[in-house]
Amino acid sequence: MMDWLRDNVWAAWLTLAAALGLAELASLDFTLLMLAAGAVAAGGVAAVFPGLLWLQIVVALLTAGAMLGAIRPLLNRKFHHGPELKTGSAHVIGRSGVVVKEIHPDGGGSIKLSGELWTARPYDEVSTIAPGTRVEVMSIDGATAVVYPIGEPLNHRHPELGNNPDAEPPK
């Protein structure tokens, strides 16, 4: 066994690199991957200079250190600091939709948002929002979108003006 290992040191380095690479799959920290790169480099040196174990170790350490110092920070920024993934109903907050059924403070209204129909209530809890009005989703309360109008519908009627479109809004 020792004779085989002495003649095939490169295989031991590559086995170590494979083990570190597999262990990296569990950690996803890129540290073990950089150490595996050092083992691969040492395996290359071992294939050319099988009797110089000290040189193999130095090359492994220098390669792993360089990878940890230069490549790992780049990989961490690329993979771990991307945009935050919004899941569930949080992905609709900040989006705009259109009122399809008049929204009252006591509920019962609905909006069309990204092709989906959502129940909705007004953000300020006193407004009535007419159909056709563009609204922005401020939050989600259970399965209800809490919305704020960001546009006027074509046939908008102010709740305090009644059906008289020529009346002045109260101050």
C-alpha positions as CSV (number, residue, x, y, z in Angstrom):
1,M,0.0,0.0,0.0
2,M,2.7,2.5,0.9
3,D,4.6,1.7,-2.3
4,W,1.5,2.4,-4.3
5,L,0.8,5.6,-2.5
6,R,4.4,6.8,-3.0
7,D,4.2,6.1,-6.7
8,N,0.7,7.7,-7.0
9,V,0.7,10.7,-4.7
10,W,-1.2,12.6,-7.4
11,A,-4.1,10.2,-6.9
12,A,-4.2,10.9,-3.2
13,W,-4.3,14.7,-3.8
14,L,-7.1,14.3,-6.4
15,T,-9.0,12.0,-3.9
16,L,-8.7,14.7,-1.3
17,A,-9.8,17.3,-3.8
18,A,-12.9,15.3,-4.7
19,A,-13.8,14.7,-1.0
20,L,-13.4,18.5,-0.3
21,G,-15.6,19.2,-3.4
22,L,-18.3,16.9,-2.2
23,A,-18.2,18.4,1.3
24,E,-18.5,21.8,-0.2
25,L,-22.0,20.8,-1.5
26,A,-23.1,20.6,2.1
27,S,-21.6,23.9,3.3
28,L,-22.0,26.2,0.2
29,D,-19.5,28.5,1.8
30,F,-16.8,28.2,-0.9
31,T,-14.1,27.6,1.6
32,L,-13.8,23.9,1.0
33,L,-13.9,24.5,-2.8
34,M,-10.9,26.7,-2.5
35,L,-9.1,24.1,-0.5
36,A,-10.0,21.5,-3.2
37,A,-8.4,23.8,-5.8
38,G,-5.2,23.7,-3.7
39,A,-5.4,19.9,-3.7
40,V,-5.8,19.8,-7.4
41,A,-2.8,22.1,-7.9
42,A,-0.8,19.9,-5.6
43,G,-1.9,16.8,-7.6
44,G,-0.5,18.4,-10.7
45,V,2.8,19.0,-9.0
46,A,2.8,15.5,-7.7
47,A,2.3,14.1,-11.2
48,V,5.4,16.0,-12.4
49,F,7.5,15.8,-9.2
50,P,6.3,12.7,-7.2
51,G,9.1,12.7,-4.7
52,L,8.9,16.4,-3.6
53,L,6.2,16.3,-1.0
54,W,7.3,19.6,0.5
55,L,6.8,21.3,-2.9
56,Q,3.3,19.7,-3.3
57,I,2.3,21.0,0.2
58,V,3.6,24.5,-0.5
59,V,1.8,24.7,-3.9
60,A,-1.4,23.4,-2.2
61,L,-1.2,26.1,0.5
62,L,-0.3,28.9,-1.8
63,T,-3.1,28.0,-4.3
64,A,-5.7,27.6,-1.6
65,G,-4.6,30.8,0.1
66,A,-4.8,32.8,-3.2
67,M,-8.2,31.3,-4.0
68,L,-9.5,32.1,-0.5
69,G,-8.2,35.7,-0.7
70,A,-9.1,36.5,-4.3
71,I,-11.8,34.2,-5.7
72,R,-13.9,33.4,-2.7
73,P,-15.0,37.0,-2.0
74,L,-16.1,37.4,-5.6
75,L,-18.1,34.2,-5.5
76,N,-19.7,35.2,-2.2
77,R,-20.8,38.6,-3.5
78,K,-22.1,36.9,-6.7
79,F,-24.1,34.2,-5.0
80,H,-25.0,35.4,-1.5
81,H,-25.7,39.1,-1.9
82,G,-28.2,39.2,-4.7
83,P,-31.7,40.7,-4.6
84,E,-33.9,39.5,-1.9
85,L,-36.4,36.8,-3.0
86,K,-39.9,37.7,-2.1
87,T,-42.2,34.8,-1.5
88,G,-45.9,34.3,-0.8
89,S,-48.1,37.3,-0.9
90,A,-45.1,39.7,-0.2
91,H,-44.3,39.7,-3.9
92,V,-47.3,41.9,-4.7
93,I,-46.5,44.7,-2.2
94,G,-45.6,47.8,-4.2
95,R,-47.2,46.6,-7.4
96,S,-50.1,48.4,-9.0
97,G,-53.4,47.0,-10.2
98,V,-56.9,48.2,-11.3
99,V,-60.1,48.2,-9.2
100,V,-62.7,45.9,-10.8
101,K,-65.3,46.1,-8.1
102,E,-65.8,49.2,-6.0
103,I,-63.7,49.2,-2.8
104,H,-65.5,50.3,0.4
105,P,-64.0,50.8,3.8
106,D,-66.1,47.9,5.1
107,G,-64.6,45.6,2.4
108,G,-66.1,43.8,-0.5
109,G,-64.1,45.3,-3.3
110,S,-61.6,43.6,-5.6
111,I,-58.7,44.5,-7.8
112,K,-57.0,42.8,-10.8
113,L,-53.3,42.5,-10.0
114,S,-50.9,40.7,-12.4
115,G,-53.7,38.9,-14.0
116,E,-55.1,37.7,-10.6
117,L,-58.2,38.8,-8.8
118,W,-57.6,40.0,-5.2
119,T,-60.1,41.1,-2.5
120,A,-59.1,44.6,-1.5
121,R,-59.8,47.3,1.1
122,P,-58.6,51.0,1.1
123,Y,-55.5,51.9,3.0
124,D,-57.0,54.9,4.8
125,E,-60.2,53.0,5.8
126,V,-62.5,56.0,4.9
127,S,-62.2,56.2,1.1
128,T,-64.3,54.5,-1.5
129,I,-62.4,53.7,-4.6
130,A,-64.3,53.4,-7.9
131,P,-63.8,50.7,-10.6
132,G,-61.2,51.6,-13.1
133,T,-58.9,53.4,-10.6
134,R,-55.3,52.4,-10.6
135,V,-54.2,51.4,-7.1
136,E,-50.9,50.5,-5.4
137,V,-50.7,47.6,-3.0
138,M,-49.5,49.0,0.3
139,S,-49.7,45.7,2.3
140,I,-51.4,42.4,2.6
141,D,-53.8,41.6,5.4
142,G,-54.5,37.9,5.3
143,A,-55.8,37.4,1.8
144,T,-56.8,41.0,1.3
145,A,-54.8,43.6,-0.5
146,V,-54.6,47.0,1.3
147,V,-54.5,49.5,-1.5
148,Y,-54.1,53.2,-2.1
149,P,-55.4,55.0,-5.3
150,I,-52.7,56.3,-7.6
151,G,-55.0,57.5,-10.4
152,E,-58.5,58.7,-11.1
153,P,-61.0,56.6,-13.1
154,L,-62.7,58.1,-16.1
155,N,-66.1,58.3,-14.4
156,H,-64.8,59.0,-10.9
157,R,-67.4,60.2,-8.4
158,H,-66.1,61.6,-5.1
159,P,-68.0,59.9,-2.2
160,E,-69.0,63.3,-0.7
161,L,-70.1,64.8,-4.0
162,G,-72.7,62.2,-4.7
163,N,-73.8,62.0,-8.4
164,N,-73.2,65.7,-9.2
165,P,-69.9,65.8,-11.1
166,D,-70.0,69.6,-11.2
167,A,-70.0,70.1,-7.5
168,E,-66.8,71.3,-5.8
169,P,-65.1,68.9,-3.4
170,P,-65.3,70.0,0.3
171,K,-62.2,71.6,1.8
